[in-house]
Amino acid sequence: MEHNLREAGFFGTMEPEQMTAKYGSPVYVYNEGILRSRCRELKQMVTYPHFVIDYSIKANFNPALLQIVKEEGLEVDVMSPGEIYLAKMAGYEPNQIFYICNNVSEEEMCYAIEAGVTTSVDSLSQLEQYGRLNPGGKVAIRLNPGHGAGHHQKVVTAGKETKFGIDAEMLHEVKEILARHNLALIGLNQHIGSLFLDKEQYLKSVDSILNCAKEFPDLEFVDFGGGFGISYHKEDKKKRLDLKDLGKELDEIMYRFAEEYGREIIFRAEPGRYVTAESSVLLGTVTAVKNNHENKYIGTDIGFNVLMRPVLYDSYHEIEVYGKSVEMSGKKERVTVVGNICESGDILAKDRMLPSMREKDVIGVLDAGAYGHVMSSNYNGRLRPAEVLVKEDREVCLIRKRDTFEDLAGNYVLLP
């Protein structure tokens, strides 16, 4: 596994060491071919003619990547005015943007209304707010199907222990608010959680939302949500999410519902992570090697300000090691890989069997394309890394500059 991605041509015309030298370390590297491949897999998963894939750009909203996703025919769902702005920057039209808001201010909701994007609200009070701001308008609601899924409690977004969605038992109250503000309910959506590899929970939630859809005869669409998972444990050879199998079952469900409903409405899905996760490797540099009591630590410049998932979700990412010392030794040892942030939780990988490393070796953190750079910060006064794209012709181009100290200080105002 040590040099699998390099040998597979992931890095195009450059070596990992050349990339960190040119663009700084750490650096996020994306592969255009893999990104396009994931988009096409999703577009081809069903035969139902009115099925829309909405890429949830909270996973990664780099506008250059959004341009590629748009070229592949995916629409987007967004969570904020900032994401609406970035989607438009990438060329998306308002009718291709679905705004799914959560506990937002009047100002933010007005931004979406004025932008002309379809809005979904996820509480009765937010539905009231929307009605006050846009009486007679069109709106969607987010339902909580009562059960969720995910690899960590913090990514489960449905069920009895989450802040998201309107309880399906409150549909009568929804109807009262709609009538009071003369609102037209055009869509229902849901999201049970992130990173499912087993289709059963997802299909169960699909049945739940379609039962609710029967209560509203004039819907334009039903959004099944997403959370399509990838296997972060490559060495375990876990099976990928079987899109063909899932698509076959969704086809049967959608055609049957359309027949019962009396017309073919639009169905949507939100596979955010699946689109971008595997398209990126985060490169960093070994800066220290030391033994503390019984543990051997590999210090790197990849702190949790660069990749937050491990400290936030106890997430697992495989690590590859690049460097002449690795190629020469061929040895492996049990180590804990850590970052450069002044926090004891700044651990990238704990108790891993990895090739023996030395200072200045380059490491690659796999599957970093979702919830990676978008969650990065300037904590400890550190600079957010650059992002580069390996294009289909194998050439490498910069798609986000590395922060500078001027960027770090730019919005502060000193006292006179």
ChimeraX attribute file (.defattr): number of C-alpha atoms within 10 A of each C-alpha:
attribute: neighborCount
match mode: 1-to-1
recipient: residues
	/A:1	12
	/A:2	17
	/A:3	14
	/A:4	11
	/A:5	14
	/A:6	16
	/A:7	10
	/A:8	9
	/A:9	14
	/A:10	24
	/A:11	23
	/A:12	18
	/A:13	14
	/A:14	15
	/A:15	14
	/A:16	23
	/A:17	18
	/A:18	12
	/A:19	21
	/A:20	19
	/A:21	12
	/A:22	9
	/A:23	17
	/A:24	18
	/A:25	22
	/A:26	27
	/A:27	29
	/A:28	28
	/A:29	28
	/A:30	29
	/A:31	25
	/A:32	21
	/A:33	15
	/A:34	19
	/A:35	22
	/A:36	19
	/A:37	14
	/A:38	18
	/A:39	23
	/A:40	16
	/A:41	13
	/A:42	19
	/A:43	16
	/A:44	11
	/A:45	18
	/A:46	21
	/A:47	15
	/A:48	18
	/A:49	12
	/A:50	13
	/A:51	20
	/A:52	21
	/A:53	22
	/A:54	24
	/A:55	29
	/A:56	27
	/A:57	29
	/A:58	19
	/A:59	21
	/A:60	22
	/A:61	22
	/A:62	19
	/A:63	20
	/A:64	16
	/A:65	21
	/A:66	24
	/A:67	15
	/A:68	16
	/A:69	24
	/A:70	19
	/A:71	13
	/A:72	16
	/A:73	14
	/A:74	19
	/A:75	24
	/A:76	26
	/A:77	26
	/A:78	24
	/A:79	18
	/A:80	19
	/A:81	18
	/A:82	12
	/A:83	21
	/A:84	24
	/A:85	14
	/A:86	18
	/A:87	26
	/A:88	17
	/A:89	14
	/A:90	18
	/A:91	14
	/A:92	18
	/A:93	15
	/A:94	16
	/A:95	12
	/A:96	19
	/A:97	24
	/A:98	23
	/A:99	25
	/A:100	20
	/A:101	24
	/A:102	17
	/A:103	14
	/A:104	13
	/A:105	12
	/A:106	13
	/A:107	11
	/A:108	14
	/A:109	23
	/A:110	15
	/A:111	15
	/A:112	20
	/A:113	19
	/A:114	9
	/A:115	17
	/A:116	14
	/A:117	20
	/A:118	20
	/A:119	24
	/A:120	27
	/A:121	28
	/A:122	23
	/A:123	23
	/A:124	18
	/A:125	12
	/A:126	20
	/A:127	21
	/A:128	18
	/A:129	18
	/A:130	24
	/A:131	21
	/A:132	13
	/A:133	16
	/A:134	18
	/A:135	16
	/A:136	15
	/A:137	16
	/A:138	19
	/A:139	22
	/A:140	26
	/A:141	24
	/A:142	26
	/A:143	27
	/A:144	28
	/A:145	25
	/A:146	18
	/A:147	20
	/A:148	24
	/A:149	23
	/A:150	19
	/A:151	16
	/A:152	14
	/A:153	14
	/A:154	12
	/A:155	17
	/A:156	21
	/A:157	24
	/A:158	25
	/A:159	18
	/A:160	13
	/A:161	12
	/A:162	17
	/A:163	14
	/A:164	23
	/A:165	24
	/A:166	21
	/A:167	18
	/A:168	17
	/A:169	12
	/A:170	12
	/A:171	16
	/A:172	11
	/A:173	11
	/A:174	19
	/A:175	15
	/A:176	11
	/A:177	17
	/A:178	22
	/A:179	14
	/A:180	14
	/A:181	19
	/A:182	15
	/A:183	20
	/A:184	17
	/A:185	22
	/A:186	20
	/A:187	24
	/A:188	26
	/A:189	27
	/A:190	29
	/A:191	27
	/A:192	30
	/A:193	25
	/A:194	25
	/A:195	24
	/A:196	21
	/A:197	22
	/A:198	16
	/A:199	15
	/A:200	11
	/A:201	14
	/A:202	24
	/A:203	15
	/A:204	13
	/A:205	23
	/A:206	23
	/A:207	15
	/A:208	19
	/A:209	21
	/A:210	17
	/A:211	12
	/A:212	15
	/A:213	19
	/A:214	13
	/A:215	12
	/A:216	14
	/A:217	11
	/A:218	14
	/A:219	18
	/A:220	15
	/A:221	21
	/A:222	22
	/A:223	24
	/A:224	23
	/A:225	26
	/A:226	25
	/A:227	25
	/A:228	23
	/A:229	22
	/A:230	20
	/A:231	21
	/A:232	20
	/A:233	14
	/A:234	15
	/A:235	9
	/A:236	8
	/A:237	9
	/A:238	12
	/A:239	12
	/A:240	13
	/A:241	18
	/A:242	12
	/A:243	17
	/A:244	14
	/A:245	12
	/A:246	17
	/A:247	17
	/A:248	14
	/A:249	14
	/A:250	20
	/A:251	17
	/A:252	13
	/A:253	16
	/A:254	22
	/A:255	17
	/A:256	12
	/A:257	19
	/A:258	13
	/A:259	10
	/A:260	11
	/A:261	16
	/A:262	9
	/A:263	11
	/A:264	18
	/A:265	20
	/A:266	18
	/A:267	22
	/A:268	20
	/A:269	23
	/A:270	25
	/A:271	23
	/A:272	27
	/A:273	26
	/A:274	27
	/A:275	30
	/A:276	29
	/A:277	26
	/A:278	21
	/A:279	25
	/A:280	28
	/A:281	26
	/A:282	25
	/A:283	28
	/A:284	29
	/A:285	24
	/A:286	21
	/A:287	17
	/A:288	17
	/A:289	15
	/A:290	11
	/A:291	10
	/A:292	7
	/A:293	6
	/A:294	6
	/A:295	12
	/A:296	16
	/A:297	20
	/A:298	22
	/A:299	22
	/A:300	25
	/A:301	19
	/A:302	29
	/A:303	26
	/A:304	26
	/A:305	26
	/A:306	27
	/A:307	23
	/A:308	23
	/A:309	20
	/A:310	16
	/A:311	16
	/A:312	12
	/A:313	13
	/A:314	14
	/A:315	14
	/A:316	17
	/A:317	19
	/A:318	18
	/A:319	23
	/A:320	20
	/A:321	26
	/A:322	22
	/A:323	17
	/A:324	12
	/A:325	17
	/A:326	19
	/A:327	14
	/A:328	9
	/A:329	11
	/A:330	11
	/A:331	13
	/A:332	13
	/A:333	13
	/A:334	15
	/A:335	22
	/A:336	18
	/A:337	22
	/A:338	23
	/A:339	27
	/A:340	18
	/A:341	20
	/A:342	11
	/A:343	11
	/A:344	9
	/A:345	14
	/A:346	20
	/A:347	22
	/A:348	27
	/A:349	20
	/A:350	13
	/A:351	13
	/A:352	14
	/A:353	13
	/A:354	21
	/A:355	21
	/A:356	19
	/A:357	24
	/A:358	18
	/A:359	15
	/A:360	16
	/A:361	19
	/A:362	26
	/A:363	24
	/A:364	27
	/A:365	21
	/A:366	22
	/A:367	26
	/A:368	26
	/A:369	25
	/A:370	23
	/A:371	21
	/A:372	22
	/A:373	24
	/A:374	18
	/A:375	16
	/A:376	18
	/A:377	17
	/A:378	12
	/A:379	14
	/A:380	12
	/A:381	12
	/A:382	17
	/A:383	19
	/A:384	23
	/A:385	26
	/A:386	20
	/A:387	22
	/A:388	21
	/A:389	23
	/A:390	24
	/A:391	17
	/A:392	13
	/A:393	10
	/A:394	17
	/A:395	12
	/A:396	19
	/A:397	13
	/A:398	14
	/A:399	17
	/A:400	16
	/A:401	14
	/A:402	17
	/A:403	14
	/A:404	13
	/A:405	10
	/A:406	8
	/A:407	11
	/A:408	14
	/A:409	10
	/A:410	9
	/A:411	8
	/A:412	7
	/A:413	7
	/A:414	5
	/A:415	4
	/A:416	3
